[in-house]
Amino acid sequence: MQVEEGAVGPVLNRLRRAQGQLAGVIAMIEAGRDCKDVVTQLAAVSRALDRAGFKIVAGGMRQCLAESATDAPPLSEEELEKLFLALA
């Protein structure tokens, strides 16, 4: 499965955001920042990574459903992403 062409940009944006947040967490730890601040920022990194992963999986699910179901219209990527997020 490849990342859908339309999802590549949003996925990369989320991953770049997570990368910047992670660099911030590292800098915070190196600077001896308060544990609460570090954990809060680390949680934001985790959410950004989760959302990127969900976007990829939702696109893959949509591809699979579109290929297998010929009678019904496939769910939109947003609908599949919401369903997948409900499972998390």
C-alpha positions as CSV (number, residue, x, y, z in Angstrom):
1,M,0.0,0.0,0.0
2,Q,1.3,3.4,-0.9
3,V,0.2,6.7,0.6
4,E,-2.5,8.2,-1.6
5,E,-1.4,11.1,-3.7
6,G,-3.9,13.5,-2.1
7,A,-2.8,12.5,1.4
8,V,0.9,12.9,0.9
9,G,0.9,16.7,1.6
10,P,-1.2,16.6,4.7
11,V,0.7,13.6,6.1
12,L,4.1,15.3,5.4
13,N,2.8,18.5,7.1
14,R,1.8,16.5,10.2
15,L,5.1,14.7,10.3
16,R,7.1,17.9,9.9
17,R,5.1,19.5,12.7
18,A,5.8,16.4,14.9
19,Q,9.5,16.6,14.0
20,G,9.6,20.3,15.1
21,Q,7.7,19.5,18.3
22,L,10.1,16.6,19.1
23,A,13.1,18.9,18.6
24,G,11.4,21.3,21.0
25,V,11.0,18.5,23.6
26,I,14.6,17.6,23.3
27,A,15.6,21.2,23.8
28,M,13.3,21.5,26.8
29,I,14.9,18.4,28.4
30,E,18.4,19.7,27.7
31,A,17.5,23.0,29.2
32,G,16.1,21.4,32.4
33,R,12.5,22.6,31.8
34,D,9.7,21.7,34.1
35,C,8.4,18.1,33.8
36,K,4.8,19.2,33.2
37,D,5.8,21.3,30.3
38,V,7.9,18.5,28.8
39,V,5.1,16.0,29.1
40,T,2.6,18.4,27.6
41,Q,4.7,18.9,24.6
42,L,5.5,15.2,24.3
43,A,1.8,14.5,24.3
44,A,1.4,16.9,21.4
45,V,4.1,15.1,19.5
46,S,2.4,11.8,20.1
47,R,-1.0,13.2,18.8
48,A,0.6,14.6,15.7
49,L,2.2,11.2,14.9
50,D,-1.0,9.4,15.6
51,R,-2.9,11.7,13.3
52,A,-0.4,11.1,10.5
53,G,-0.7,7.4,10.9
54,F,-4.5,7.5,11.0
55,K,-4.5,9.5,7.8
56,I,-2.3,6.9,6.1
57,V,-4.4,4.0,7.4
58,A,-7.7,5.7,6.5
59,G,-6.4,6.2,2.9
60,G,-5.4,2.6,2.7
61,M,-8.8,1.4,4.0
62,R,-10.6,3.6,1.5
63,Q,-8.5,2.1,-1.3
64,C,-9.3,-1.4,-0.1
65,L,-13.0,-0.7,0.2
66,A,-13.2,1.1,-3.1
67,E,-11.6,-1.9,-4.9
68,S,-13.8,-4.5,-3.1
69,A,-17.3,-2.9,-3.0
70,T,-18.8,-2.4,-6.4
71,D,-22.4,-2.0,-5.4
72,A,-22.1,0.8,-2.8
73,P,-20.2,4.1,-3.1
74,P,-17.0,4.0,-1.0
75,L,-16.8,6.0,2.2
76,S,-14.9,9.3,2.0
77,E,-11.5,9.5,3.5
78,E,-12.8,11.8,6.2
79,E,-15.5,9.2,7.2
80,L,-12.9,6.5,7.4
81,E,-10.6,8.6,9.4
82,K,-13.3,9.4,11.9
83,L,-14.1,5.7,12.2
84,F,-10.5,4.8,12.7
85,L,-10.1,7.6,15.3
86,A,-13.1,6.3,17.1
87,L,-11.2,3.0,17.6
88,A,-8.1,4.7,19.1
